[in-house]
């Protein structure tokens, strides 16, 4: 996991100014959080990843089944991040107790009858190149999912990951923070195209940016964003003048109070030239994508990384002092409340190693 960088210099991993001021972090939000990319979990792989102050162990069996489990063996507590996958079973490194994909213990290292001590499994979903694990503050089972999207282009997705301070809600909130697209990202003009719509755990916003660049002059960028909880954004980006299409997933994951891992996945494609014969147009489109995918991905990451020093050092401002031109931040925050536990009148700071069911700060 890389550390976010600002102009080539590593951002400090220590306390941020907001931490030093004693500003309380937001609670851990409930929902799906991305803990890995699919390509990181080939058959036989075991990974340990943090989520909301606790480790989660991910593994893929020999036939490709994906599982997420609590990290400690129910026998004598060895960390299963050190375990091995043997066929379809996860084998503890301490006493060689083996666990089937359904979590049941199927054998011991002594050849004795296995105990009834199943692994604590977590809901896991693999979709669109990401591996998502479900966590709810009161232990509730999943009641929504991240949908499977269309795929563009013919090239493998490009991915990047960073770790930095910050709250995941503010990453997702950026989608409706219209003002920062001009001030931070340099869009000459940005406008929301139609109302922002909310539907239970999802929201949708469409934007149009007006840009200008040397040699090419003025052009527009159309962006359609779908948000799923506070852990996933899917953006479709189209620049009609250049025929560029980009599909981007943004996936922030809360790993500790005021700390997150941030994953990004991009796919690109180019429209087929309409004036060429279909076969030749297809070749031109694919060749263009192959030649430009690296610089386009680099540019996309640089666009995203402009926010890193802001998130890394800021504190969550509630209530915000909003102004004309900010964008619909207020309605977004009201929607976001559903992902936190209700705690009227409380202002406790979440404990670093807290789990489900504990008290949390007041809602945003």
C-alpha positions as CSV (number, residue, x, y, z in Angstrom):
1,X,0.0,0.0,0.0
2,X,1.6,3.2,-1.1
3,X,1.6,6.4,1.0
4,X,0.0,9.4,-0.6
5,X,2.5,11.8,-2.1
6,X,2.4,15.6,-2.4
7,X,4.7,17.0,-5.1
8,X,7.0,14.1,-4.7
9,X,7.3,14.3,-0.9
10,X,5.9,11.7,1.3
11,X,3.1,13.1,3.5
12,X,3.7,12.4,7.2
13,X,2.0,9.3,8.6
14,X,1.9,10.8,12.0
15,X,-0.9,12.8,13.7
16,X,-2.5,15.5,11.5
17,X,-3.1,19.1,12.8
18,X,-6.8,18.0,13.3
19,X,-5.7,15.1,15.5
20,X,-3.5,17.4,17.5
21,X,-6.4,19.8,18.1
22,X,-8.4,16.9,19.5
23,X,-11.1,17.1,16.8
24,X,-13.3,13.9,17.0
25,X,-13.3,11.7,14.0
26,X,-16.5,10.6,12.4
27,X,-17.8,7.1,13.3
28,X,-17.0,4.2,11.1
29,X,-19.7,4.1,8.5
30,X,-21.7,0.9,7.9
31,X,-21.8,-0.7,4.5
32,X,-19.4,-2.2,1.9
33,X,-15.7,-1.3,1.9
34,X,-13.1,-2.2,-0.6
35,X,-10.2,-4.1,1.0
36,X,-8.4,-5.3,-2.2
37,X,-8.4,-5.5,-6.0
38,X,-9.4,-8.8,-7.5
39,X,-6.0,-9.3,-9.1
40,X,-4.4,-9.3,-5.7
41,X,-6.2,-12.5,-4.7
42,X,-5.2,-15.2,-7.0
43,X,-6.1,-18.8,-6.0
44,X,-4.1,-19.8,-2.9
45,X,-3.5,-16.2,-1.8
46,X,-4.0,-15.0,1.8
47,X,-4.1,-11.3,2.6
48,X,-4.6,-9.4,5.8
49,X,-6.3,-6.0,5.5
50,X,-7.5,-3.4,8.1
51,X,-11.1,-2.4,8.4
52,X,-12.6,-0.1,11.1
53,X,-9.8,-0.8,13.6
54,X,-9.7,-4.6,13.1
55,X,-7.9,-7.0,10.8
56,X,-9.8,-8.9,8.2
57,X,-8.2,-12.0,6.5
58,X,-9.1,-12.5,2.8
59,X,-8.3,-15.7,0.9
60,X,-9.1,-17.4,-2.3
61,X,-9.4,-21.2,-2.5
62,X,-7.9,-23.4,-5.2
63,X,-11.1,-23.3,-7.3
64,X,-11.5,-19.5,-6.9
65,X,-13.9,-19.2,-4.0
66,X,-13.3,-15.9,-2.2
67,X,-13.7,-15.7,1.6
68,X,-13.3,-13.0,4.3
69,X,-12.9,-14.1,8.0
70,X,-12.1,-12.7,11.4
71,X,-8.3,-12.9,11.9
72,X,-8.0,-15.3,14.9
73,X,-8.2,-19.1,14.8
74,X,-11.0,-20.2,17.1
75,X,-8.8,-23.0,18.5
76,X,-6.0,-21.0,20.3
77,X,-6.0,-17.7,18.6
78,X,-3.3,-17.8,16.0
79,X,-3.5,-15.1,13.4
80,X,-4.9,-16.5,10.2
81,X,-3.1,-14.0,8.1
82,X,-0.2,-16.5,8.4
83,X,-2.4,-19.4,7.3
84,X,-2.0,-21.3,4.0
85,X,-4.6,-22.3,1.5
86,X,-4.5,-26.1,0.8
87,X,-6.9,-26.9,-2.0
88,X,-10.3,-25.6,-0.7
89,X,-9.2,-25.3,3.0
90,X,-7.6,-22.6,5.0
91,X,-5.0,-24.2,7.4
92,X,-3.9,-22.5,10.6
93,X,-0.1,-22.1,10.9
94,X,-0.1,-23.0,14.6
95,X,-1.7,-26.5,15.0
96,X,-2.7,-27.1,11.4
97,X,-6.4,-27.0,12.0
98,X,-8.1,-26.7,8.6
99,X,-11.3,-24.9,7.8
100,X,-13.5,-25.5,4.8
101,X,-15.0,-22.7,2.7
102,X,-18.2,-22.7,4.8
103,X,-16.0,-22.1,7.9
104,X,-16.3,-25.5,9.5
105,X,-13.2,-27.2,11.0
106,X,-12.6,-30.3,8.9
107,X,-9.4,-31.7,10.4
108,X,-6.7,-31.1,13.1
109,X,-2.9,-31.4,12.9
110,X,-3.1,-34.5,15.1
111,X,-5.5,-36.7,13.1
112,X,-8.1,-36.3,15.8
113,X,-11.8,-35.5,15.3
114,X,-12.2,-31.8,14.5
115,X,-14.0,-29.6,17.1
116,X,-17.1,-27.7,16.3
117,X,-15.4,-24.3,16.2
118,X,-16.1,-22.6,12.9
119,X,-14.4,-19.5,11.6
120,X,-16.2,-16.2,12.0
121,X,-16.9,-15.3,8.3
122,X,-17.8,-11.9,7.0
123,X,-19.9,-11.1,4.0
124,X,-17.7,-10.5,1.0
125,X,-18.6,-9.3,-2.6
126,X,-16.3,-9.3,-5.6
127,X,-17.5,-7.0,-8.3
128,X,-16.0,-4.7,-11.0
129,X,-12.5,-5.6,-10.1
130,X,-12.9,-4.8,-6.4
131,X,-13.2,-7.0,-3.3
132,X,-15.7,-5.5,-0.8
133,X,-16.4,-6.6,2.8
134,X,-19.6,-5.7,4.6
135,X,-19.5,-4.3,8.1
136,X,-22.5,-2.9,10.0
137,X,-22.3,-1.2,13.4
138,X,-25.0,-3.4,14.9
139,X,-24.1,-6.6,13.1
140,X,-26.9,-6.4,10.5
141,X,-26.6,-8.6,7.4
142,X,-26.2,-6.9,4.0
143,X,-29.4,-5.2,2.8
144,X,-27.9,-3.7,-0.4
145,X,-25.0,-4.5,-2.7
146,X,-22.6,-2.8,-5.1
147,X,-24.0,-3.5,-8.6
148,X,-22.0,-4.9,-11.6
149,X,-21.4,-2.1,-14.1
150,X,-20.7,-2.1,-17.8
151,X,-17.1,-2.6,-18.9
152,X,-15.5,-0.4,-21.4
153,X,-12.4,-1.0,-23.6
154,X,-10.4,-4.1,-24.2
155,X,-7.5,-3.5,-21.9
156,X,-7.0,-4.6,-18.3
157,X,-8.0,-2.1,-15.7
158,X,-5.2,0.0,-14.1
159,X,-5.2,0.3,-10.3
160,X,-3.5,2.4,-7.6
161,X,-3.8,2.5,-3.8
162,X,-2.7,4.9,-1.1
163,X,-3.0,5.4,2.7
164,X,-3.5,8.7,4.4
165,X,-5.4,10.5,7.1
166,X,-9.0,11.5,6.6
167,X,-12.6,10.4,6.7
168,X,-14.2,8.4,3.9
169,X,-17.3,10.4,3.9
170,X,-15.4,13.5,2.7
171,X,-14.0,11.5,-0.3
172,X,-17.6,10.6,-1.4
173,X,-18.8,14.1,-0.5
174,X,-16.4,15.5,-3.1
175,X,-18.8,14.3,-5.8
176,X,-21.2,17.1,-4.9
177,X,-18.6,19.7,-3.8
178,X,-19.0,21.7,-7.0
179,X,-16.8,24.6,-5.8
180,X,-13.6,22.6,-5.3
181,X,-13.5,21.4,-8.9
182,X,-12.7,25.0,-10.0
183,X,-10.5,26.1,-7.1
184,X,-8.5,22.9,-6.5
185,X,-8.7,21.0,-9.8
186,X,-8.6,23.9,-12.2
187,X,-11.9,23.4,-14.1
188,X,-12.6,26.7,-15.8
189,X,-16.4,26.1,-15.2
190,X,-18.4,23.2,-13.7
191,X,-22.1,22.8,-13.5
192,X,-24.4,20.1,-12.2
193,X,-26.6,18.7,-15.0
194,X,-29.9,18.0,-13.4
195,X,-30.9,17.3,-9.8
196,X,-28.8,15.1,-7.5
197,X,-31.0,12.0,-6.8
198,X,-30.9,9.8,-3.7
199,X,-32.3,6.3,-3.3
200,X,-31.7,4.5,0.0
201,X,-28.0,3.6,-0.1
202,X,-27.2,5.2,-3.5
203,X,-27.0,8.6,-5.1
204,X,-26.5,9.9,-8.6
205,X,-25.1,13.2,-9.9
206,X,-24.2,14.4,-13.4
207,X,-21.8,17.2,-14.1
208,X,-20.4,19.0,-17.1
209,X,-17.0,20.7,-17.0
210,X,-15.9,23.3,-19.5
211,X,-12.2,23.2,-20.1
212,X,-9.5,24.9,-22.2
213,X,-6.1,23.7,-23.1
214,X,-3.2,25.0,-25.2
215,X,-3.3,24.0,-28.9
216,X,-6.8,22.3,-28.6
217,X,-8.8,25.2,-27.3
218,X,-12.2,24.8,-25.5
219,X,-13.8,21.4,-24.8
220,X,-16.3,19.8,-22.4
221,X,-16.1,16.9,-20.1
222,X,-19.3,15.0,-19.2
223,X,-19.2,13.2,-15.8
224,X,-21.9,10.8,-14.4
225,X,-21.3,9.6,-10.9
226,X,-23.1,6.9,-8.9
227,X,-22.3,6.5,-5.2
228,X,-22.9,3.4,-3.2
229,X,-22.8,4.0,0.5
230,X,-19.7,5.8,1.8
231,X,-17.3,3.3,0.3
232,X,-17.6,3.4,-3.5
233,X,-18.0,5.9,-6.3
234,X,-18.4,4.9,-10.0
235,X,-17.7,7.7,-12.5
236,X,-18.3,7.6,-16.2
237,X,-16.3,10.3,-17.9
238,X,-16.7,11.3,-21.6
239,X,-14.8,13.9,-23.5
240,X,-16.8,14.1,-26.8
241,X,-14.3,16.2,-28.7
242,X,-11.5,13.6,-28.3
243,X,-13.7,10.5,-28.1
244,X,-12.2,9.6,-24.7
245,X,-14.3,7.5,-22.4
246,X,-13.1,6.6,-18.9
247,X,-14.7,4.4,-16.2
248,X,-13.3,5.1,-12.7
249,X,-14.0,3.5,-9.4
250,X,-13.0,5.4,-6.3
251,X,-13.0,3.3,-3.1
252,X,-12.1,4.8,0.3
253,X,-11.9,2.5,3.3
254,X,-11.9,3.5,6.9
255,X,-9.1,1.6,8.7
256,X,-8.8,3.6,12.0
257,X,-10.2,6.8,13.4
258,X,-9.4,9.6,10.9
259,X,-7.4,7.2,8.7
260,X,-8.2,5.5,5.4
261,X,-6.9,3.5,2.6
262,X,-7.9,4.8,-0.9
263,X,-8.1,2.7,-4.0
264,X,-8.7,3.7,-7.6
265,X,-9.4,1.6,-10.6
266,X,-9.6,3.0,-14.2
267,X,-10.6,1.7,-17.6
268,X,-10.4,3.7,-20.8
269,X,-11.7,3.5,-24.3
270,X,-11.9,5.7,-27.4
271,X,-14.9,6.1,-29.6
272,X,-14.5,4.5,-33.0
273,X,-14.0,7.1,-35.8
274,X,-17.3,7.4,-37.7
275,X,-15.7,8.2,-41.0
276,X,-13.6,5.0,-41.3
277,X,-14.8,1.5,-42.3
278,X,-16.0,-0.4,-39.2
279,X,-13.0,-2.8,-39.1
280,X,-10.4,0.0,-39.4
281,X,-12.3,2.2,-37.0
282,X,-12.1,-0.6,-34.4
283,X,-8.4,-1.0,-34.9
284,X,-7.8,2.8,-34.6
285,X,-9.9,2.9,-31.4
286,X,-8.0,0.0,-29.7
287,X,-4.6,1.3,-30.8
288,X,-5.3,4.7,-29.4
289,X,-6.4,3.2,-26.1
290,X,-3.3,1.1,-25.8
291,X,-1.0,4.0,-26.5
292,X,-2.7,6.5,-24.3
293,X,-3.9,4.4,-21.3
294,X,-0.8,5.0,-19.2
295,X,-0.7,8.8,-19.6
296,X,-4.5,9.0,-19.1
297,X,-4.3,6.9,-16.0
298,X,-1.4,9.0,-14.7
299,X,-3.4,12.2,-15.3
300,X,-6.5,10.7,-13.5
301,X,-4.4,9.8,-10.5
302,X,-2.8,13.3,-10.4
303,X,-6.3,14.7,-10.5
304,X,-7.4,12.6,-7.5
305,X,-4.1,13.2,-5.6
306,X,-4.7,16.9,-5.6
307,X,-7.2,16.2,-2.8
308,X,-4.8,14.1,-0.7
309,X,-3.1,16.9,1.3
310,X,-6.5,18.5,1.9
311,X,-8.1,15.3,3.3
312,X,-4.9,14.4,5.2
313,X,-4.8,17.6,7.2
314,X,-8.4,18.9,7.5
315,X,-10.9,18.3,10.1
316,X,-14.6,17.5,9.5
317,X,-16.5,20.8,9.9
318,X,-20.0,20.4,11.3
319,X,-22.0,22.4,10.8
320,X,-20.3,23.7,7.7
321,X,-20.6,27.4,6.9
322,X,-21.8,27.0,3.4
323,X,-21.8,29.6,0.7
324,X,-23.4,30.1,-2.8
325,X,-21.4,28.1,-5.3
326,X,-20.5,25.2,-2.9
327,X,-22.9,22.7,-4.5
328,X,-25.5,20.6,-2.7
329,X,-23.4,19.6,0.3
330,X,-26.2,20.0,2.8
331,X,-28.6,17.4,1.2
332,X,-25.7,15.0,0.8
333,X,-24.8,15.1,4.5
334,X,-28.4,14.5,5.4
335,X,-28.4,11.4,3.2
336,X,-25.1,10.2,4.7
337,X,-26.5,10.0,8.2
338,X,-28.1,6.7,7.4
339,X,-24.7,4.9,7.5
340,X,-23.9,5.8,11.1
341,X,-25.4,4.7,14.4
342,X,-27.8,7.0,16.0
343,X,-26.3,8.6,19.2
344,X,-28.3,11.7,20.1
345,X,-26.5,14.0,22.4
346,X,-23.3,11.9,22.5
347,X,-19.9,13.1,21.4
348,X,-17.6,10.3,22.3
349,X,-14.6,9.7,20.1
350,X,-14.5,6.2,18.6
351,X,-12.0,3.9,20.2
352,X,-9.2,2.8,17.9
353,X,-10.0,-0.9,18.3
354,X,-13.7,-0.7,18.7
355,X,-16.1,-3.2,17.1
356,X,-19.7,-3.4,16.2
357,X,-22.2,-2.3,18.8
358,X,-20.1,0.3,20.6
359,X,-21.0,3.9,21.2
360,X,-20.0,6.4,18.5
361,X,-19.9,10.2,18.0
362,X,-23.0,12.1,17.1
363,X,-24.1,11.9,13.5
364,X,-22.7,14.4,11.0
